[in-house]
Amino acid sequence: MIRQELREVSDLKHTNDHRSISFQLHRYTPDGSGNFAGQNGYGYQSIARFISAAEDVNQGQRSLSDIKAEGLLALADSTLAVTAVLEAGRLSLDAGGAGVAIEYNNQGQPCGLAVEK
């Protein structure tokens, strides 16, 4: 069973041993040699890139502008619009399908949501 809202797969074996597998973020099963193999999962790589970028900024080797230009990390300002759309959808569902207006500031970034009545 695939649950898109959680982006996971529920695995129910014949033994009723239920597992929740987040296939996009981590690998919970060992490799062919029995070793941990999760370091190639998306979540692990994202966290490693974030830590590396933070260290570089703290040491003065790269600036936040450099990191933004690389486009490898999902930074708050680059995901704000998508987050606003997702939150507006959730608010609309909670309000029985009512429209939701996304408000923007002078820089064109979402800054508020208003459920239409």
CORKA-V533704 format. One record per residue. OMEGA is omega in radians with two decimals (* if undefined). Layout:
omega-><OMEGA:OMEGA>
//
This chain:
omega-><3.12:3.12:-3.06:-3.09:3.10:-3.10:3.13:3.07:3.06:-3.08:3.12:-3.13:-3.14:-3.11:-3.06:3.06:-3.05:3.07:3.04:-3.02:3.07:-3.00:-3.13:-3.02:-3.00:3.01:-3.06:-3.12:3.14:3.06:-3.09:3.12:3.13:-3.11:3.05:-3.11:-3.07:-3.08:3.09:3.12:-3.08:-3.10:-3.13:-3.13:3.13:3.14:3.13:3.11:3.14:-3.14:3.12:3.13:3.12:3.10:3.14:3.12:-3.13:-3.13:3.11:-3.12:3.10:3.08:3.08:3.09:3.09:-3.10:3.08:-3.12:3.12:3.10:-3.11:-3.12:3.05:-3.13:-3.04:-3.08:3.13:3.14:-3.07:-3.11:3.13:3.11:3.12:3.13:3.12:3.13:3.09:3.09:3.12:3.12:3.12:3.10:3.13:-3.10:3.08:3.09:3.12:3.08:3.10:3.12:3.05:-3.14:-3.09:3.09:-3.10:3.12:3.11:3.12:3.09:-3.13:3.13:3.11:3.12:3.10:3.14:-3.11:*>
//
